[in-house]
Structures are given as structure tokens and as C-alpha cells.
Amino acid sequence: MNKLLKSSVRVELSFQRAPPPSRRTPPPAATENRWHLANAIAREWSVTPDQLSGSIPVGAALSVAGAMLAGRLSVRFEPWKTYIAWGWIMIVLLVALAFAPRSPSSFFTLLFLHRAGSGACYAALLGS
């Protein structure tokens, strides 16, 4: 009886190996790609990796400040109008970034303003 039980419960498992990830696997759609954009174009602006990594805490603080400002504006005006206004401001900043002189100071000025605008857009969108 023991032989019958063992032979009837035979289970075959087959594992397939996953294909190796490519070197440039795209990030998930929900992640913020703005840090990757700054990394990609920093060399054109003569920005060193140390300067770029040092800008992360400042950008995060300005993102929080932009969110607080947009929260106040969302109370005063409608959140949707605040979101659209900040979206247009961010478009203007990116166009200014395209035509700005290629120096680290102009890069960081426009990048920090863009970080503040991004935080403002998140806060305005969540306020609606």
C-alpha cells in the first residue's frame, strides 16, 4: 500500500529560468524619472557627480516647499486650476532649460525650480 501511495502522488516540478535582465532595464512607470533626466544631461552642463548628488537633498526640500505652496493655493483657488497653472510653469522652466547657457549655476537654478514645481503639482493633484 505504501508503494501505491508513493507512486500516485508523484509531482513533477519544472522551473524555467527567467531571461537575464538587460543592462538598460526601464524603471517602473510609477517611479519619478526626473532624477534620471538630470543625470543624463548633467555632463552637457559641466556638472560633476558630486555636485549632482549634493543637489538631491536641496531638491527634496524645495519639492516639499513647492507642495506647501501649492496646498495653500489649492485652498484659495481650485486644486485643478492650481495643478494646471503649475504644469504650465514647469513647461516654461523646461523650455528655459533648453535655451539657457550651459553653466552649472543655470542648470541648478532651473532644476531646483523644476523640483519645486513638481512637488507643487503633486500636492495640487492630491488636493483635488
HUTA-V464526 format. One record per run of one state. SS is the DSSP state (@ for helix, = for strand, . for the rest). FROM is the first residue (numbers start at 1). TO is the last residue. If there is no record, write none. Layout:
ss->SS from->FROM to->TO
ss->SS from->FROM to->TO
This chain:
ss->. from->1 to->1
ss->@ from->2 to->8
ss->. from->9 to->33
ss->@ from->34 to->41
ss->. from->42 to->42
ss->@ from->43 to->45
ss->. from->46 to->48
ss->@ from->49 to->76
ss->. from->77 to->78
ss->@ from->79 to->99
ss->. from->100 to->103
ss->@ from->104 to->127
ss->. from->128 to->128
